[in-house]
């Protein structure tokens, strides 16, 4: 994950051309989803519970477990 890439995409999301801004927004969302998945995996490997991860993400334990459990272990 390249945080500089995400920052660049977020800057592009403020472009005057709405189509360019939309494309940058979509790409930034994809990068952030990947980054979130990596951090969830790191949290689980570090022994964090689904409840702790859910609290950090501001969602229910069930929501985070459903979204990430299949791809992790």
Wavefront OBJ file of the C-alpha trace (Angstrom):
o trace
v 0.000 0.000 0.000
v 1.397 3.312 -0.962
v 0.035 6.101 1.216
v 1.535 8.665 -1.149
v -0.562 7.123 -3.946
v -3.722 7.423 -1.845
v -2.899 11.033 -0.974
v -2.337 11.802 -4.652
v -5.675 10.239 -5.589
v -7.435 12.260 -2.906
v -5.923 15.455 -4.298
v -7.091 14.449 -7.777
v -10.584 13.904 -6.368
v -10.763 17.669 -5.989
v -10.201 18.268 -9.697
v -12.433 20.696 -11.584
v -13.383 18.043 -14.137
v -16.046 15.904 -12.435
v -15.171 12.780 -14.445
v -11.526 12.998 -13.439
v -12.577 13.578 -9.836
v -14.914 10.575 -9.938
v -12.246 8.306 -11.389
v -9.764 9.398 -8.713
v -12.378 8.921 -5.997
v -13.119 5.371 -7.169
v -9.428 4.489 -7.274
v -8.860 5.988 -3.818
v -11.770 3.950 -2.440
v -10.255 0.748 -3.844
v -6.869 1.541 -2.332
v -8.437 2.360 1.036
v -10.419 -0.904 0.987
v -7.174 -2.805 0.405
v -5.458 -0.883 3.178
v -8.339 -1.590 5.564
v -8.184 -5.312 4.778
v -4.442 -5.366 5.479
v -4.931 -3.609 8.805
v -7.766 -5.945 9.810
v -5.506 -8.898 9.027
v -2.681 -7.342 11.056
v -5.029 -6.745 13.977
v -6.232 -10.359 13.938
v -2.680 -11.704 13.729
v -1.825 -9.468 16.698
v -4.626 -11.154 18.660
v -7.236 -8.397 18.513
v -10.860 -9.486 18.728
v -13.539 -8.877 16.141
v -15.236 -6.593 18.690
v -12.099 -4.443 19.030
v -11.669 -4.232 15.266
v -15.336 -3.376 14.802
v -15.083 -0.587 17.368
v -12.054 0.857 15.574
v -13.976 0.810 12.287
v -17.192 2.145 13.799
v -19.291 -0.829 12.714
v -20.872 -3.823 14.419
v -18.858 -6.919 15.262
v -21.133 -8.917 12.972
v -20.516 -6.548 10.044
v -16.731 -6.675 10.290
v -16.711 -10.433 10.887
v -18.928 -11.035 7.856
v -16.808 -8.789 5.630
v -13.397 -10.129 6.596
v -13.578 -13.570 8.219
v -13.511 -15.632 4.992
v -10.364 -13.995 3.639
v -8.349 -14.082 6.816
v -8.147 -17.545 8.314
l 1 2 3 4 5 6 7 8 9 10 11 12 13 14 15 16 17 18 19 20 21 22 23 24 25 26 27 28 29 30 31 32 33 34 35 36 37 38 39 40 41 42 43 44 45 46 47 48 49 50 51 52 53 54 55 56 57 58 59 60 61 62 63 64 65 66 67 68 69 70 71 72 73
